[in-house]
Amino acid sequence: MSKKDKNTKVEDPQVEDQAASTAEVEEQKEQKTAEEQLQDQVVAEKDKFMRLFAEFENYKKRTNKERIELFKTASQDVMLAMLPVLDDFERALTHIEDDKEAEELRKGVLLIYNKLVNTLEQKGLSKIEVQQGDAFNADFHEAVTQIPAPSEDLKGKIIDVVEKGYKLGDRVIRFPKVVIGQL
């Protein structure tokens, strides 16, 4: 071998140190990327957990709201079944008032009617107040028929209430049936 070959075969210690330090840096990068990957996974899992937790909280709120709404309107079927009885009581009271001889009967029927009304009001039933001359609104009234208005100021307004309307809580369970004046 020649002198040149011997010199080229001899490795420079600085090159060895640089190669070693480059390997260490790459190893540290691999470790950091492994740590970063784990941190990314932790962040992703935290995000997933928070979203799941928020979704569950929304579910709880929604079901509680639905349950409360169900309790408020659970008696709707019973109330709807009682409304014709209430109407019959009101009709009976108007006919009994005409008969002066049936004073005791009127008092008894009025007492039962008041008890029924009070009980239904305690359960959330309320009348929808409609008067003659009120403006007709299709969202709140049910028009049964139209008749010629007896005066100009009653055109397009309520002339008569055929059947009273009722609400259960905030929900209308029966719209008032009205007669309106023709325009």
C-alpha positions as CSV (number, residue, x, y, z in Angstrom):
1,M,0.0,0.0,0.0
2,S,1.1,3.4,-0.6
3,K,1.3,6.3,1.8
4,K,-1.7,7.9,0.3
5,D,-3.8,4.8,0.8
6,K,-2.8,4.7,4.4
7,N,-3.8,8.3,4.9
8,T,-7.2,7.9,3.3
9,K,-7.9,4.8,5.4
10,V,-7.2,6.6,8.6
11,E,-10.4,8.1,9.8
12,D,-10.6,11.6,11.1
13,P,-11.8,11.6,14.8
14,Q,-13.9,14.7,14.1
15,V,-15.9,12.9,11.4
16,E,-16.5,10.1,13.9
17,D,-17.7,12.5,16.6
18,Q,-20.0,14.3,14.1
19,A,-21.5,11.0,12.9
20,A,-22.0,9.9,16.5
21,S,-23.7,13.2,17.5
22,T,-25.8,13.1,14.3
23,A,-27.0,9.6,15.4
24,E,-27.8,10.9,18.9
25,V,-29.7,13.9,17.5
26,E,-31.7,11.6,15.2
27,E,-32.4,9.3,18.2
28,Q,-33.5,12.3,20.2
29,K,-35.8,13.4,17.4
30,E,-37.3,9.9,17.3
31,Q,-37.8,10.1,21.0
32,K,-39.3,13.5,20.8
33,T,-41.6,12.5,18.0
34,A,-42.6,9.5,20.1
35,E,-43.3,11.8,23.0
36,E,-45.0,14.2,20.8
37,Q,-47.1,11.4,19.3
38,L,-48.1,10.4,22.8
39,Q,-49.0,14.0,23.7
40,D,-51.0,14.3,20.5
41,Q,-52.8,11.1,21.4
42,V,-53.5,12.5,24.9
43,V,-54.8,15.7,23.4
44,A,-57.0,13.8,21.0
45,E,-58.4,11.6,23.7
46,K,-59.1,14.6,25.9
47,D,-60.9,16.3,23.1
48,K,-62.9,13.1,22.4
49,F,-63.7,12.8,26.1
50,M,-64.8,16.5,26.3
51,R,-67.0,16.1,23.3
52,L,-68.6,12.9,24.6
53,F,-69.1,14.6,28.0
54,A,-70.8,17.6,26.4
55,E,-72.9,15.4,24.3
56,F,-74.0,13.4,27.4
57,E,-74.8,16.7,29.2
58,N,-77.0,17.8,26.3
59,Y,-78.7,14.4,26.3
60,K,-79.4,14.8,30.0
61,K,-80.8,18.3,29.6
62,R,-83.0,17.2,26.6
63,T,-84.4,14.2,28.4
64,N,-85.1,16.2,31.5
65,K,-86.9,18.8,29.4
66,E,-88.9,16.1,27.6
67,R,-89.8,14.5,31.0
68,I,-91.0,17.8,32.4
69,E,-93.0,18.5,29.3
70,L,-94.5,15.0,29.5
71,F,-95.6,15.6,33.1
72,K,-97.2,18.9,32.2
73,T,-99.2,17.4,29.3
74,A,-99.7,13.9,30.6
75,S,-103.2,14.8,31.7
76,Q,-104.1,16.2,28.3
77,D,-106.2,13.2,27.3
78,V,-108.1,13.4,30.5
79,M,-108.6,17.2,30.1
80,L,-109.8,16.7,26.6
81,A,-112.3,14.1,27.8
82,M,-113.5,16.4,30.6
83,L,-114.1,19.5,28.4
84,P,-117.5,18.2,27.0
85,V,-118.6,17.7,30.6
86,L,-117.6,21.2,31.4
87,D,-119.5,22.5,28.4
88,D,-122.6,20.6,29.5
89,F,-122.4,22.1,33.0
90,E,-122.2,25.6,31.5
91,R,-125.2,24.9,29.2
92,A,-127.1,23.5,32.2
93,L,-126.3,26.6,34.2
94,T,-127.6,28.9,31.5
95,H,-130.9,26.9,31.3
96,I,-131.4,26.7,35.0
97,E,-130.9,30.4,35.4
98,D,-134.0,30.9,33.3
99,D,-136.1,28.7,35.6
100,K,-136.8,30.7,38.8
101,E,-138.4,27.7,40.6
102,A,-135.2,25.6,40.5
103,E,-133.1,27.8,42.7
104,E,-131.9,24.9,44.9
105,L,-131.0,22.9,41.8
106,R,-129.1,25.8,40.3
107,K,-127.1,26.2,43.6
108,G,-126.2,22.5,43.6
109,V,-125.2,22.4,39.9
110,L,-123.2,25.6,40.4
111,L,-121.4,24.1,43.4
112,I,-120.4,21.0,41.4
113,Y,-119.4,23.1,38.4
114,N,-117.1,25.3,40.5
115,K,-115.5,22.3,42.1
116,L,-114.8,20.8,38.7
117,V,-113.4,24.1,37.3
118,N,-111.2,24.6,40.4
119,T,-109.9,21.1,40.1
120,L,-109.1,21.4,36.4
121,E,-107.4,24.8,37.0
122,Q,-105.2,23.3,39.7
123,K,-104.1,20.7,37.1
124,G,-103.1,23.5,34.7
125,L,-106.2,24.1,32.6
126,S,-107.1,27.7,31.8
127,K,-109.7,29.3,29.6
128,I,-108.8,31.3,26.5
129,E,-110.6,34.5,27.0
130,V,-112.5,35.6,23.8
131,Q,-115.0,38.5,23.8
132,Q,-117.4,39.8,21.2
133,G,-115.6,42.4,19.1
134,D,-112.1,41.0,19.5
135,A,-110.1,40.8,16.3
136,F,-110.2,37.4,14.6
137,N,-106.8,35.7,14.5
138,A,-106.6,32.3,12.7
139,D,-103.6,31.3,14.9
140,F,-105.7,31.5,18.1
141,H,-109.3,31.1,16.9
142,E,-111.2,28.5,14.9
143,A,-113.9,30.1,12.6
144,V,-117.0,28.0,12.5
145,T,-118.9,30.3,10.1
146,Q,-119.2,33.9,8.8
147,I,-122.4,35.9,9.0
148,P,-123.1,39.4,7.8
149,A,-121.7,41.9,10.3
150,P,-124.5,43.6,12.3
151,S,-122.4,46.8,12.3
152,E,-119.4,48.2,10.4
153,D,-117.1,48.0,13.4
154,L,-117.7,44.2,13.7
155,K,-116.5,43.3,10.2
156,G,-113.7,40.8,10.4
157,K,-114.1,40.6,14.1
158,I,-115.6,38.0,16.5
159,I,-119.4,38.2,16.7
160,D,-120.1,35.1,18.9
161,V,-118.3,32.4,20.7
162,V,-119.8,29.0,20.0
163,E,-117.4,26.9,22.1
164,K,-114.8,28.1,24.6
165,G,-111.1,27.4,24.1
166,Y,-108.7,26.0,26.7
167,K,-105.0,25.8,27.3
168,L,-103.1,23.2,29.4
169,G,-100.1,25.1,30.6
170,D,-98.8,27.0,27.6
171,R,-100.2,24.6,25.1
172,V,-103.6,25.1,23.4
173,I,-105.6,21.9,23.7
174,R,-108.9,23.3,22.2
175,F,-109.1,26.5,20.1
176,P,-112.2,28.7,20.7
177,K,-114.8,28.2,18.0
178,V,-116.1,31.6,16.9
179,V,-118.5,33.2,14.4
180,I,-117.0,36.2,12.6
181,G,-118.5,39.1,10.7
182,Q,-118.2,39.1,6.9
183,L,-116.2,41.9,5.4
